[in-house]
Amino acid sequence: MDAEEERRRFVAEVWRRFEDVQNWAIANWPDQSHPLTSSDFVEGRKEILGLGLPPERKLGHAPPQPAPEPEQGGPQYQDVTPAPWP
């Protein structure tokens, strides 16, 4: 089995278990005046779906790019001293 197929199976299993936990949480939520709905779990579903993506395709998780060298058009000097508080 290749790594991509193993990753898909893992994500599918996590998704199934998350659905089970979500259904349990909705059914057993103690505050019935403010019941849980499946929309309360949207961010969790996004994170689970992100497990199936390679790191370079995840939103907000791009690897930092080094600054170009001066001979490649980069800055000659980079000030690393913080400015004083106004």
URHUSUL-V428721 format. One record per residue. N is the residue number from 1. RES is the residue in one small letter. SS is DSSP state (helix for helix, strand for strand, loop for the rest). D_FIRST is the distance of its C-alpha to the first C-alpha in Angstrom with 2 decimals. Layout:
N:RES:SS:D_FIRST / N:RES:SS:D_FIRST
//
This chain:
1:m:loop:0.00 / 2:d:loop:3.81 / 3:a:helix:6.72 / 4:e:helix:8.39 / 5:e:helix:6.51 / 6:e:helix:6.70 / 7:r:helix:10.19 / 8:r:helix:11.13 / 9:r:helix:10.58 / 10:f:helix:12.52 / 11:v:helix:15.17 / 12:a:helix:15.60 / 13:e:helix:16.25 / 14:v:helix:18.60 / 15:w:helix:20.29 / 16:r:helix:20.92 / 17:r:helix:22.38 / 18:f:helix:24.41 / 19:e:helix:25.87 / 20:d:helix:26.90 / 21:v:helix:28.59 / 22:q:helix:30.20 / 23:n:helix:31.64 / 24:w:helix:32.89 / 25:a:helix:34.50 / 26:i:helix:36.22 / 27:a:helix:37.53 / 28:n:helix:38.78 / 29:w:loop:40.11 / 30:p:loop:43.60 / 31:d:loop:45.41 / 32:q:helix:45.96 / 33:s:helix:48.36 / 34:h:helix:45.46 / 35:p:loop:42.45 / 36:l:loop:38.86 / 37:t:loop:37.10 / 38:s:helix:33.59 / 39:s:helix:34.86 / 40:d:helix:35.24 / 41:f:helix:31.47 / 42:v:helix:30.79 / 43:e:helix:30.13 / 44:g:helix:27.60 / 45:r:helix:25.67 / 46:k:helix:25.85 / 47:e:helix:24.44 / 48:i:helix:21.48 / 49:l:helix:20.77 / 50:g:helix:21.14 / 51:l:helix:18.22 / 52:g:loop:15.96 / 53:l:loop:17.89 / 54:p:loop:17.66 / 55:p:helix:20.79 / 56:e:helix:22.82 / 57:r:helix:22.75 / 58:k:loop:23.90 / 59:l:loop:27.56 / 60:g:loop:29.90 / 61:h:loop:27.35 / 62:a:loop:27.94 / 63:p:loop:28.25 / 64:p:loop:31.95 / 65:q:loop:33.33 / 66:p:loop:35.87 / 67:a:loop:39.37 / 68:p:loop:40.37 / 69:e:loop:42.69 / 70:p:helix:46.40 / 71:e:helix:46.40 / 72:q:helix:43.64 / 73:g:loop:45.77 / 74:g:loop:44.86 / 75:p:loop:47.59 / 76:q:loop:49.96 / 77:y:loop:50.30 / 78:q:loop:48.24 / 79:d:loop:50.32 / 80:v:loop:48.48 / 81:t:loop:51.58 / 82:p:loop:51.51 / 83:a:loop:54.46 / 84:p:loop:57.00 / 85:w:loop:56.99 / 86:p:loop:59.54
//
